[in-house]
């Protein structure tokens, strides 16, 4: 029995992880301890076998029962993983024979008790994911590494995009699709939403400011334009004075538009844009004109070439910026990551929102794909052969199972002493 038990010990294969190596050493120590107790009980039994009375009688009875308990529990523990003594005894080697049903049961247990929405939400809420991510991001080494690796991956991906692929996407997918789709209702609805939210006012302010600045710094160009269009019979000095007056009036008018939020020009623009938005959605003539304009623009021969050229210019600029460690793009990315990390730590509202979003995503995943994910367990167990399955499970739980053998030896010995005492009294 002892030689077979030793021979069945798990070997330490090459490439075993440090954790598995520690488990194997612990299993071997506990096996040696359980076997040592059995051998001690056997030696005591041999030394006291001719003593049926007195103190040594109790010792002999206890050692005999301890051997019985040790052997019985050795059999029970061994029968889980292999045939004891190599004998094909019924209901032994349970794990190798029933590994498929074991994998399925473990899969159902994990899916029903761990991959549940309430469990996931509670775990994410108590883990403080956003705070941990923030603490990780504010470490300069982590943010720099994140930007470095992200820049390298993105630059590498951009460098592998070929012009022919972009041209094919534009010519064969994008342009035909845009031609087929009626875009006027979409554009009209988008414009309607922009006007409803006053999102266009910032763009109008920017255009007015730029026009005002250009007029203020280009007096001579405006004056020359007006003088060149004046009648040939008017005196030059009159043309110059009229041009100056017109320029001053235009500058003042544009400045007045910039200062007055409800200026007539602004209101007229809003009304025109509103009518255009409604026309693009409901007026057949406006919709038809827009679609004809779209068709003409998309049918331009140089549209595809221009799109590819724009993409190439953007791609080269991005690759160059991503490769420059001290460039604006990577420097700004580091700054934004650091700001995000501090916000995740210091802003409880943002942290709660991030944690809730993560919990929502995880809950959706487990609710819809939890059982599919759990099938990894049964699929992995099914790939193992019976001996490999038994060895893997024994490696993780075998050390604790040896306590059954130890307890069986101790409890058996105590039971033997009690039984011998009862027999003596009777």
C-alpha positions in Angstrom: 0.0 0.0 0.0 2.7 2.5 0.9 4.8 1.9 -2.2 1.7 2.3 -4.4 0.8 5.5 -2.6 4.3 6.9 -3.1 4.4 5.8 -6.7 1.1 7.6 -7.3 2.5 10.9 -6.0 2.3 13.7 -8.4 5.6 14.5 -10.3 6.8 18.0 -10.7 6.7 18.6 -14.5 8.9 21.2 -16.3 7.3 24.6 -16.6 5.1 24.2 -13.5 4.1 27.6 -12.1 5.5 28.7 -8.7 2.0 28.4 -7.2 1.6 24.8 -8.4 5.1 23.9 -7.2 4.3 25.2 -3.7 1.0 23.2 -3.7 2.8 20.0 -4.8 5.4 20.4 -2.0 2.6 21.0 0.5 0.7 17.9 -0.7 3.8 15.7 -0.4 4.5 16.9 3.1 0.9 16.2 4.2 1.1 12.7 2.6 4.3 12.0 4.4 2.8 13.1 7.7 -0.3 10.9 7.2 1.8 7.9 6.2 4.1 8.5 9.2 1.2 8.3 11.6 0.1 5.1 10.0 3.6 3.6 10.3 3.9 4.8 14.0 0.5 3.1 14.8 1.7 -0.1 13.1 5.0 -0.1 15.0 3.2 0.5 18.3 0.7 -2.3 17.5 3.6 -4.8 16.8 5.4 -3.9 20.0 2.2 -4.2 22.1 0.4 -7.1 20.4 0.9 -9.6 23.2 -0.5 -7.2 25.8 -4.3 -7.4 26.1 -4.7 -5.9 29.6 -3.4 -3.0 31.6 -2.1 0.2 30.1 -0.4 -1.5 27.2 -3.7 -3.1 26.3 -5.3 0.3 25.8 -2.2 1.3 23.7 -2.5 -1.9 21.6 -6.2 -1.4 21.0 -5.8 2.3 20.2 -3.0 1.6 17.7 -4.9 -1.2 16.0 -8.0 1.0 15.6 -5.7 3.9 14.4 -4.4 1.6 11.6 -7.9 0.7 10.6 -9.0 4.3 10.5 -5.9 5.4 8.6 -6.2 2.6 6.0 -9.9 3.2 5.6 -9.5 7.0 5.0 -6.5 6.4 2.8 -8.7 4.2 0.7 -11.5 6.8 0.6 -9.1 9.7 -0.4 -7.3 7.6 -2.9 -10.5 6.3 -4.5 -11.4 9.8 -5.5 -8.4 10.1 -7.9 -7.3 6.6 -8.8 -7.8 2.8 -8.1 -6.3 2.0 -4.7 -3.3 -0.4 -5.2 -4.1 -0.4 -8.9 -7.1 -2.7 -8.4 -10.2 -2.0 -10.4 -12.5 -1.9 -7.4 -16.0 -0.6 -8.1 -16.7 3.0 -7.3 -13.1 4.0 -7.2 -11.2 6.4 -9.5 -14.3 8.6 -9.4 -12.9 11.8 -10.8 -11.2 10.3 -13.9 -14.4 8.3 -14.7 -16.8 11.1 -14.2 -14.8 14.2 -15.2 -17.4 15.2 -17.9 -20.2 15.3 -15.4 -17.9 17.0 -12.9 -17.0 19.7 -15.4 -20.7 20.3 -16.2 -21.6 20.4 -12.5 -18.8 22.9 -11.8 -20.0 25.0 -14.8 -23.6 25.1 -13.6 -22.4 26.0 -10.0 -20.3 28.9 -11.3 -22.9 30.2 -13.6 -25.7 30.0 -11.1 -23.9 31.3 -8.1 -21.1 33.7 -9.4 -22.1 34.9 -12.8 -25.2 36.7 -11.5 -26.1 40.4 -11.8 -26.5 41.1 -8.1 -23.2 39.4 -7.3 -21.3 41.3 -10.1 -22.8 44.6 -9.1 -22.0 44.1 -5.4 -18.4 43.1 -6.2 -17.8 46.0 -8.6 -19.3 48.4 -6.1 -17.2 47.2 -3.2 -14.0 47.0 -5.4 -14.0 50.7 -6.2 -12.8 50.1 -9.8 -12.8 53.8 -10.8 -10.7 54.8 -7.8 -8.2 52.0 -8.4 -8.0 53.0 -12.1 -7.5 56.7 -11.1 -4.7 55.7 -8.6 -3.0 53.7 -11.4 -3.3 56.5 -13.9 -1.8 59.2 -11.7 1.4 57.3 -11.5 3.5 58.9 -14.1 5.2 55.7 -15.1 1.8 54.1 -15.9 0.4 57.0 -17.9 3.7 57.3 -19.9 3.7 53.6 -20.6 0.0 53.7 -21.6 0.6 56.6 -24.0 3.8 55.0 -25.4 2.2 51.6 -26.0 -1.0 53.1 -27.4 0.9 55.4 -29.7 3.1 52.5 -31.0 0.1 50.3 -31.7 -1.9 53.1 -33.3 1.0 54.2 -35.5 1.7 50.6 -36.5 -2.0 50.1 -37.4 -2.1 53.4 -39.4 1.1 52.5 -41.3 -0.5 49.2 -42.5 -3.5 51.0 -44.1 -2.8 51.1 -47.9 -4.0 53.8 -50.2 -5.7 51.2 -52.4 -7.7 50.0 -49.5 -8.9 53.5 -48.6 -9.7 54.2 -52.3 -11.7 50.9 -52.5 -13.7 51.8 -49.4 -14.5 55.3 -50.8 -15.3 54.1 -54.3 -17.0 50.8 -53.7 -18.7 51.3 -50.4 -19.0 54.9 -49.2 -19.9 56.8 -52.4 -22.4 54.2 -53.7 -24.1 54.0 -50.3 -24.4 57.8 -50.0 -25.9 57.9 -53.5 -28.5 55.3 -52.7 -29.5 56.9 -49.4 -31.9 59.9 -49.3 -29.9 62.2 -47.1 -32.0 65.3 -47.2 -34.4 64.2 -44.3 -31.4 63.3 -42.2 -29.6 66.5 -42.9 -32.8 68.5 -42.2 -33.4 66.7 -38.9 -29.8 67.3 -37.9 -30.0 71.0 -38.8 -33.3 71.2 -36.9 -31.7 69.7 -33.8 -28.8 72.2 -34.1 -31.1 75.1 -34.3 -33.3 73.9 -31.4 -30.2 73.7 -29.1 -28.7 77.0 -30.4 -25.6 75.0 -31.2 -25.0 77.1 -34.3 -24.6 80.3 -32.4 -20.9 79.6 -31.5 -20.1 79.1 -35.2 -21.9 82.3 -36.1 -20.0 84.2 -33.5 -16.8 82.8 -34.7 -17.6 83.7 -38.3 -18.6 87.3 -37.3 -15.5 87.8 -35.3 -13.2 86.6 -38.1 -15.0 88.8 -40.6 -14.8 91.8 -38.3 -11.1 91.2 -37.8 -10.4 90.8 -41.5 -12.3 94.0 -42.4 -10.4 95.9 -39.7 -7.0 94.8 -41.0 -7.8 95.0 -44.8 -9.0 98.5 -45.3 -7.0 99.0 -48.5 -8.3 95.8 -50.2 -11.9 96.8 -49.5 -11.4 100.4 -50.7 -9.7 99.2 -53.8 -12.6 96.8 -54.5 -15.1 99.6 -54.2 -13.0 102.1 -56.3 -12.5 99.6 -59.1 -16.3 99.2 -59.4 -17.0 103.0 -59.3 -18.2 104.7 -62.5 -15.3 106.0 -64.7 -16.7 109.5 -64.8 -16.6 110.1 -61.0 -13.5 111.8 -59.5 -11.0 109.6 -57.8 -11.1 111.6 -54.6 -14.8 111.0 -54.4 -14.4 107.3 -55.0 -11.8 107.1 -52.2 -14.1 108.9 -49.7 -17.1 106.7 -50.7 -14.9 103.6 -50.3 -13.8 104.7 -46.9 -17.3 105.5 -45.8 -18.6 102.2 -47.0 -15.8 100.3 -45.3 -16.6 102.1 -42.0 -20.3 101.3 -42.3 -19.6 97.6 -43.1 -17.2 97.3 -40.1 -19.7 99.0 -37.8 -22.5 96.8 -39.1 -20.5 93.6 -38.6 -19.4 94.7 -35.1 -23.1 95.5 -34.3 -24.0 91.9 -35.3 -21.3 90.6 -33.0 -22.5 92.7 -30.0 -26.2 92.1 -30.4 -27.5 88.5 -29.8 -30.9 89.3 -31.3 -29.7 91.4 -34.3 -32.0 91.4 -37.4 -29.2 89.7 -39.4 -29.0 86.9 -36.8 -32.7 86.5 -36.7 -32.9 86.4 -40.5 -30.2 83.7 -40.6 -32.0 81.7 -38.0 -35.3 82.0 -40.0 -33.6 81.0 -43.2 -31.9 78.0 -41.6 -35.2 77.0 -40.0 -37.0 77.1 -43.3 -34.2 75.1 -44.9 -34.4 72.5 -42.1 -38.1 72.1 -42.6 -37.8 72.1 -46.4 -35.2 69.4 -46.3 -37.6 67.2 -44.4 -41.0 68.0 -45.9 -40.7 70.1 -49.1 -40.4 67.9 -52.2 -38.7 70.6 -54.3 -36.1 71.4 -51.6 -35.4 67.7 -51.1 -35.0 67.1 -54.8 -32.6 70.1 -55.2 -30.5 68.8 -52.3 -30.4 65.3 -53.7 -29.3 66.7 -57.1 -26.6 68.7 -55.4 -25.5 65.6 -53.5 -25.4 63.6 -56.7 -23.3 66.2 -58.5 -20.8 66.4 -55.7 -20.5 62.6 -55.3 -20.1 62.2 -59.0 -17.1 64.4 -59.2 -14.2 62.4 -60.6 -11.7 63.9 -58.2 -13.8 63.2 -55.1 -12.2 59.8 -54.5 -8.7 61.0 -55.3 -9.1 64.0 -53.0 -10.5 61.8 -50.2 -7.5 59.5 -50.4 -5.1 62.5 -50.5 -6.8 64.0 -47.4 -6.5 60.6 -45.6 -2.9 60.2 -46.5 -2.1 63.7 -45.3 -3.9 63.0 -42.0 -2.3 59.6 -41.6 1.2 60.9 -42.1 0.6 63.7 -39.7 -0.8 61.3 -37.1 2.1 58.8 -37.5 4.6 61.6 -37.1 2.9 63.0 -34.0 2.6 59.6 -32.5 6.3 58.9 -33.0 7.4 62.2 -31.4 7.8 61.5 -27.7 8.1 65.2 -26.9 5.4 66.2 -29.4 2.2 68.0 -28.6 0.0 65.0 -29.2 1.7 62.7 -26.8 2.3 65.4 -24.3 -1.3 66.4 -24.3 -2.4 62.7 -24.0 -0.2 62.4 -20.9 -1.8 65.5 -19.4 -5.3 64.4 -20.1 -4.7 60.9 -18.7 -3.3 62.5 -15.5 -6.3 64.8 -15.3 -8.6 61.9 -15.7 -6.9 59.9 -13.0 -7.2 62.8 -10.5 -10.8 63.3 -11.4 -11.6 59.6 -10.8 -10.0 59.9 -7.4 -11.3 63.3 -6.3 -14.8 63.5 -8.1 -17.2 61.1 -6.4 -19.9 61.8 -8.9 -17.7 60.9 -11.8 -16.4 57.8 -10.0 -19.9 56.6 -9.2 -21.0 57.2 -12.8 -18.0 55.2 -14.1 -18.6 52.3 -11.6 -22.2 52.2 -12.5 -21.4 52.1 -16.2 -18.9 49.3 -15.6 -21.4 47.4 -13.5 -24.1 47.9 -16.3 -21.7 46.5 -18.9 -20.7 43.5 -16.7 -24.3 42.8 -15.8 -25.4 42.8 -19.4 -22.6 40.5 -20.2 -23.4 37.9 -17.5 -27.1 38.1 -18.1 -26.8 37.4 -21.8 -23.6 35.5 -22.1 -22.9 34.1 -18.6 -23.7 30.5 -19.3 -21.7 30.7 -22.6 -18.7 32.0 -20.7 -19.1 29.3 -18.1 -18.9 26.6 -20.8 -15.2 27.3 -20.8 -15.0 25.2 -17.6 -16.7 22.1 -19.1 -14.8 22.5 -22.4 -11.5 22.8 -20.6 -12.2 19.8 -18.4 -13.4 17.7 -21.4 -10.0 18.4 -23.1 -8.1 16.8 -20.2 -7.8 13.1 -20.0 -8.9 11.3 -16.8 -5.5 11.2 -15.2 -4.7 14.8 -16.0 -8.1 15.9 -14.5 -7.4 13.9 -11.3 -3.9 15.2 -11.0 -5.0 18.8 -11.4 -7.7 18.6 -8.9 -5.6 16.6 -6.4 -2.9 19.3 -6.8 -5.3 21.9 -5.5 -7.3 20.0 -2.9 -5.2 17.0 -2.1 -3.3 18.7 0.7 -6.5 19.4 2.6 -7.8 15.9 1.9 -4.8 14.5 3.8 -6.2 15.8 7.0 -9.0 13.2 6.5 -6.3 10.5 6.7 -4.7 12.2 9.7 -8.0 12.7 11.5 -9.0 9.1 10.7 -5.8 7.9 12.3 -6.3 10.0 15.5 -10.1 9.4 15.7 -9.7 5.7 15.0 -7.1 5.4 17.8 -9.3 7.2 20.3 -12.3 5.1 19.3 -10.2 2.0 19.8 -9.3 3.1 23.3 -13.0 3.8 24.1 -14.1 0.5 22.8 -11.4 -1.4 24.7 -12.4 0.5 27.8 -16.1 -0.5 27.4 -15.0 -4.1 26.7 -12.9 -4.2 29.9 -15.8 -2.8 32.0 -18.2 -5.3 30.6 
